[in-house]
């Protein structure tokens, strides 16, 4: 078993095309030899956003802090701390921080 705090994991800038003012912490990943799932924490500065994109796998998101919008197939939806989000495979999606403080969320994806 591995137990650590998120702050022990270095925050790295997200450098994908279309990302702005976003960092990622690879909380549970290859380094922990997780066989099935990876857990990442994203932090978006005010006005920051993830890239608008799609991919073949699902992921689950839990908003830890802040507020923003999620781009969904049905348009933009407000999201805030405590919200749980399921992103289906191949759904176009993006997260944008529309608040005054940081927006943080956990993202779980299959390995």
C-alpha positions in Angstrom: 0.0 0.0 0.0 1.2 3.5 -0.8 0.0 6.5 1.2 1.2 10.0 0.4 -0.2 13.6 0.2 -0.9 15.3 -3.2 1.6 18.0 -2.2 4.4 15.4 -2.1 4.0 14.9 -5.9 5.5 17.7 -8.0 3.1 19.8 -10.1 4.1 19.8 -13.8 2.8 22.2 -16.4 0.4 20.7 -18.9 2.0 21.5 -22.3 -0.7 20.1 -24.6 -1.8 22.3 -27.4 -4.9 24.2 -26.2 -4.0 24.1 -22.5 -3.5 27.3 -20.6 -2.4 27.8 -17.0 -2.9 24.2 -16.0 -0.7 21.9 -13.9 -0.9 18.2 -13.3 0.2 16.0 -10.4 0.5 12.3 -11.3 -0.7 11.0 -7.9 -1.1 7.3 -8.7 0.6 6.3 -12.0 3.3 4.1 -13.5 5.7 4.9 -10.7 3.4 3.2 -8.2 2.9 0.3 -10.6 -0.9 0.7 -10.6 -2.1 -2.0 -12.9 -5.5 -0.7 -13.9 -6.1 3.0 -13.2 -4.2 6.3 -12.9 -5.2 9.2 -10.6 -4.2 12.7 -11.6 -4.8 16.1 -9.9 -5.2 19.1 -12.2 -5.0 22.7 -11.0 -6.3 25.5 -13.2 -5.4 29.1 -12.4 -8.1 31.7 -12.8 -8.9 31.8 -16.5 -7.0 28.6 -17.1 -8.3 25.7 -19.1 -7.6 22.2 -20.3 -7.4 21.5 -24.0 -10.6 20.8 -25.9 -10.2 17.2 -26.9 -11.5 13.6 -27.3 -10.1 10.2 -26.7 -11.1 6.6 -26.8 -11.3 6.0 -23.0 -13.7 7.1 -20.3 -12.6 9.1 -17.3 -14.1 10.2 -14.0 -13.6 13.7 -12.5 -14.2 14.9 -9.0 -14.0 18.7 -8.4 -12.0 19.4 -5.2 -12.0 23.2 -5.2 -13.1 26.2 -7.1 -15.7 26.6 -9.9 -15.8 26.6 -13.6 -17.4 25.1 -16.6 -17.2 21.7 -18.3 -17.6 21.6 -22.1 -20.0 18.6 -22.8 -21.6 17.3 -25.9 -24.7 19.3 -24.8 -22.7 22.6 -24.3 -21.1 24.2 -21.3 -22.3 23.1 -17.8 -21.3 24.8 -14.6 -19.2 22.7 -12.2 -18.0 23.4 -8.6 -16.4 21.7 -5.6 -18.1 18.5 -4.8 -19.3 17.7 -8.3 -18.7 14.3 -9.9 -18.4 14.1 -13.7 -18.4 11.1 -16.0 -16.8 11.7 -19.4 -17.7 8.9 -21.8 -15.3 7.7 -24.5 -15.0 10.0 -27.5 -17.0 12.8 -25.8 -15.4 16.2 -26.7 -14.6 17.9 -23.4 -12.7 20.7 -21.7 -12.6 22.2 -18.2 -12.3 26.0 -17.7 -11.8 27.9 -14.5 -14.3 30.8 -14.3 -13.7 31.6 -10.7 -11.4 34.0 -8.8 -9.3 31.2 -7.2 -7.7 28.0 -8.3 -9.9 25.2 -9.6 -8.7 21.7 -8.6 -10.0 18.3 -9.7 -9.1 14.7 -9.6 -9.2 12.8 -12.9 -9.2 9.0 -12.9 -8.4 7.2 -16.2 -7.7 3.6 -17.2 -4.0 2.7 -17.5 
